[in-house]
Amino acid sequence: MDINATILGQIICVWVIIATTLTFFLTKRKTQTPVLASVIGFFIAFIPPLSLIYIIILVLKNDIIANEASEQ
């Protein structure tokens, strides 16, 4: 089965949008610098296996609000 380059490009563009949006919402809760982490997620999203690993790492990371509440 041949994959047309146009379809592959569209799939990657859709994946970049989805992964960047998901990364932004995760980084708002998980990091102190959500914009920087989202920009990194945007560039990593062009390589889907790496972006999946990045999203999994963000999901497994503790929330910063929960960390601050448990320390007090």
Backbone as a chain_set.jsonl record, in Angstrom:
{"seq": "MDINATILGQIICVWVIIATTLTFFLTKRKTQTPVLASVIGFFIAFIPPLSLIYIIILVLKNDIIANEASEQ", "coords": {"N": [[0.84, -1.169, 0.0], [0.693, 2.083, -0.973], [1.572, 5.203, 0.425], [0.443, 8.348, -0.012], [2.3, 11.336, -0.404], [1.113, 13.769, 0.176], [-1.053, 13.093, 1.825], [0.344, 11.982, 3.965], [1.73, 14.244, 4.854], [-0.444, 15.825, 5.681], [-1.436, 14.254, 7.754], [0.71, 14.389, 9.542], [0.693, 17.144, 10.078], [-1.787, 17.416, 11.399], [-1.255, 15.764, 13.585], [0.801, 17.242, 14.824], [-0.586, 19.513, 15.671], [-2.447, 18.379, 17.481], [-0.704, 17.1, 19.332], [0.799, 19.287, 20.275], [-1.169, 20.873, 21.468], [-2.085, 19.124, 23.481], [0.297, 18.837, 24.89], [0.64, 21.479, 25.787], [-1.543, 21.813, 27.591], [-0.88, 19.864, 29.464], [1.618, 20.785, 30.375], [0.926, 23.148, 31.617], [-0.034, 22.336, 34.055], [2.043, 20.782, 35.051], [4.623, 21.918, 34.958], [6.81, 24.71, 35.702], [7.381, 26.456, 33.712], [5.426, 26.694, 31.322], [5.209, 27.641, 28.66], [7.749, 27.43, 27.475], [8.158, 24.646, 27.682], [6.062, 23.827, 26.059], [6.833, 24.822, 23.572], [9.089, 23.263, 23.133], [7.761, 20.81, 23.018], [6.302, 21.262, 20.682], [8.289, 21.268, 18.651], [9.294, 18.701, 18.99], [7.085, 17.269, 18.254], [7.119, 16.847, 15.535], [8.387, 14.505, 15.132], [6.827, 11.788, 15.62], [7.154, 9.369, 17.383], [8.94, 10.331, 19.348], [7.465, 12.454, 20.375], [5.344, 11.115, 21.54], [6.672, 9.804, 23.631], [7.523, 12.066, 25.063], [5.038, 13.139, 25.847], [4.111, 11.034, 27.447], [6.004, 11.133, 29.499], [5.354, 13.626, 30.577], [2.764, 13.103, 31.483], [3.262, 11.271, 33.515], [4.664, 12.787, 35.308], [4.63, 14.56, 38.406], [2.08, 16.835, 39.542], [2.658, 20.343, 39.897], [1.221, 21.862, 41.688], [0.211, 20.022, 43.496], [2.614, 19.174, 44.621], [3.464, 21.496, 45.989], [1.427, 21.789, 47.878], [1.702, 19.485, 49.414], [4.116, 19.875, 50.67], [3.731, 21.828, 52.568]], "CA": [[0.0, 0.0, 0.0], [1.454, 3.323, -1.053], [1.052, 6.351, 1.152], [0.658, 9.574, -0.751], [3.054, 12.314, 0.389], [0.182, 14.796, 0.632], [-1.793, 12.552, 2.967], [1.305, 11.869, 5.063], [1.947, 15.607, 5.355], [-1.641, 16.25, 6.405], [-1.483, 13.495, 9.015], [1.725, 14.955, 10.435], [0.215, 18.468, 10.518], [-2.839, 17.195, 12.393], [-0.6, 15.238, 14.778], [1.53, 18.335, 15.475], [-1.577, 20.349, 16.356], [-2.977, 17.621, 18.623], [0.349, 16.88, 20.326], [1.163, 20.564, 20.876], [-2.265, 21.26, 22.362], [-2.026, 18.236, 24.643], [1.499, 19.198, 25.627], [0.419, 22.75, 26.483], [-2.412, 21.61, 28.754], [-0.141, 19.106, 30.478], [2.695, 21.587, 30.955], [0.357, 24.158, 32.511], [-0.184, 21.729, 35.372], [3.179, 19.987, 35.485], [5.899, 22.626, 34.967], [6.772, 26.125, 36.06], [7.536, 27.213, 32.468], [4.622, 25.955, 30.344], [5.422, 28.081, 27.283], [8.996, 26.811, 27.003], [7.929, 23.209, 27.522], [5.175, 23.655, 24.911], [7.641, 25.041, 22.365], [9.867, 22.032, 22.976], [6.805, 19.802, 22.567], [5.961, 21.546, 19.289], [9.355, 20.796, 17.774], [9.384, 17.252, 19.116], [5.893, 16.671, 17.642], [7.383, 16.482, 14.146], [8.848, 13.111, 15.174], [5.769, 11.242, 16.481], [7.535, 8.522, 18.526], [9.52, 11.163, 20.406], [6.415, 13.241, 21.016], [4.607, 10.214, 22.426], [7.502, 9.629, 24.827], [7.47, 13.34, 25.788], [3.713, 13.234, 26.469], [4.06, 10.037, 28.528], [6.8, 11.672, 30.608], [4.574, 14.693, 31.207], [1.633, 12.508, 32.197], [3.754, 10.605, 34.72], [5.263, 13.774, 36.207], [3.711, 15.057, 39.432], [1.609, 18.206, 39.403], [3.411, 21.258, 40.764], [0.322, 22.329, 42.749], [0.183, 18.949, 44.486], [3.89, 19.194, 45.317], [3.508, 22.619, 46.913], [0.466, 21.55, 48.962], [2.181, 18.415, 50.292], [5.29, 20.339, 51.414], [3.331, 22.754, 53.647]], "C": [[0.889, 1.237, 0.0], [0.763, 4.42, -0.251], [1.433, 7.601, 0.382], [1.362, 10.59, 0.151], [2.145, 13.414, 0.928], [-0.59, 14.323, 1.853], [-0.875, 12.428, 4.173], [1.573, 13.238, 5.678], [0.757, 16.122, 6.142], [-1.762, 15.533, 7.739], [-0.481, 14.061, 10.006], [1.288, 16.321, 10.949], [-0.865, 18.338, 11.586], [-2.226, 16.679, 13.692], [0.132, 16.35, 15.539], [0.563, 19.222, 16.246], [-2.102, 19.647, 17.604], [-1.921, 17.477, 19.717], [0.745, 18.182, 21.013], [0.085, 21.037, 21.845], [-2.248, 20.417, 23.632], [-0.829, 18.566, 25.516], [1.291, 20.493, 26.408], [-0.448, 22.562, 27.723], [-1.721, 20.805, 29.849], [0.918, 19.968, 31.155], [2.169, 22.707, 31.837], [0.246, 23.618, 33.928], [1.111, 21.143, 35.927], [4.5, 20.738, 35.577], [5.71, 24.079, 35.378], [6.927, 27.008, 34.829], [6.757, 26.513, 31.355], [4.869, 26.381, 28.895], [6.68, 27.433, 26.708], [8.809, 25.316, 26.764], [7.002, 22.927, 26.336], [5.918, 23.868, 23.598], [8.511, 23.82, 22.096], [8.969, 20.911, 22.47], [6.397, 20.0, 21.123], [7.024, 21.003, 18.344], [9.515, 19.275, 17.83], [8.209, 16.563, 18.405], [6.102, 16.299, 16.178], [7.973, 15.077, 14.016], [7.901, 12.385, 16.134], [6.21, 10.294, 17.597], [8.147, 9.323, 19.676], [8.45, 11.975, 21.122], [5.551, 12.37, 21.923], [5.371, 9.975, 23.725], [7.452, 10.885, 25.695], [6.127, 13.494, 26.509], [3.583, 12.244, 27.611], [4.844, 10.527, 29.738], [6.033, 12.765, 31.33], [3.399, 14.14, 31.991], [2.098, 11.898, 33.521], [4.363, 11.571, 35.732], [4.212, 14.282, 37.189], [3.301, 16.489, 39.134], [2.392, 19.115, 40.334], [2.535, 21.777, 41.892], [0.26, 21.283, 43.856], [1.493, 18.899, 45.275], [3.955, 20.313, 46.333], [2.572, 22.394, 48.096], [1.003, 20.48, 49.926], [3.384, 18.855, 51.127], [4.915, 21.222, 52.6], [2.716, 22.042, 54.803]], "O": [[1.735, 1.406, 0.878], [-0.462, 4.543, -0.254], [2.613, 7.87, 0.156], [1.05, 10.688, 1.338], [2.381, 13.934, 2.019], [-0.761, 15.076, 2.812], [-1.282, 12.739, 5.292], [1.635, 13.367, 6.901], [0.931, 16.787, 7.163], [-2.146, 16.137, 8.741], [-0.791, 14.197, 11.189], [1.485, 16.63, 12.124], [-0.854, 19.076, 12.571], [-2.625, 17.101, 14.778], [0.085, 16.389, 16.768], [0.867, 19.639, 17.364], [-2.19, 20.259, 18.669], [-2.207, 17.705, 20.892], [1.002, 18.184, 22.216], [0.396, 21.543, 22.923], [-2.383, 20.948, 24.735], [-0.93, 18.573, 26.742], [1.713, 20.598, 27.559], [-0.128, 23.089, 28.789], [-1.955, 21.042, 31.034], [1.098, 19.892, 32.371], [2.885, 23.178, 32.721], [0.415, 24.362, 34.894], [1.263, 21.02, 37.142], [5.427, 20.246, 36.219], [4.594, 24.6, 35.396], [6.631, 28.201, 34.894], [7.35, 25.815, 30.533], [4.748, 25.557, 27.989], [6.668, 26.943, 25.579], [9.259, 24.787, 25.748], [7.143, 21.898, 25.676], [5.658, 23.17, 22.618], [8.648, 23.395, 20.949], [9.367, 20.144, 21.593], [6.167, 19.027, 20.404], [6.701, 20.351, 17.351], [9.837, 18.644, 16.823], [8.324, 15.407, 17.998], [5.331, 15.508, 15.633], [8.048, 14.529, 12.916], [8.147, 12.368, 17.34], [5.674, 10.404, 18.7], [7.9, 9.024, 20.844], [8.518, 12.164, 22.336], [5.077, 12.833, 22.961], [4.773, 9.948, 24.801], [7.351, 10.791, 26.918], [6.089, 13.934, 27.658], [3.004, 12.574, 28.646], [4.404, 10.357, 30.875], [6.054, 12.83, 32.559], [3.07, 14.658, 33.059], [1.403, 12.001, 34.532], [4.556, 11.21, 36.893], [3.04, 14.417, 36.837], [4.064, 17.261, 38.553], [2.754, 18.71, 41.438], [3.051, 22.106, 42.96], [0.257, 21.633, 45.036], [1.48, 18.61, 46.471], [4.454, 20.106, 47.439], [2.904, 22.78, 49.217], [0.775, 20.571, 51.132], [3.647, 18.274, 52.18], [5.697, 21.354, 53.542], [2.329, 22.677, 55.785]]}, "num_chains": 1, "name": "protein.A"}
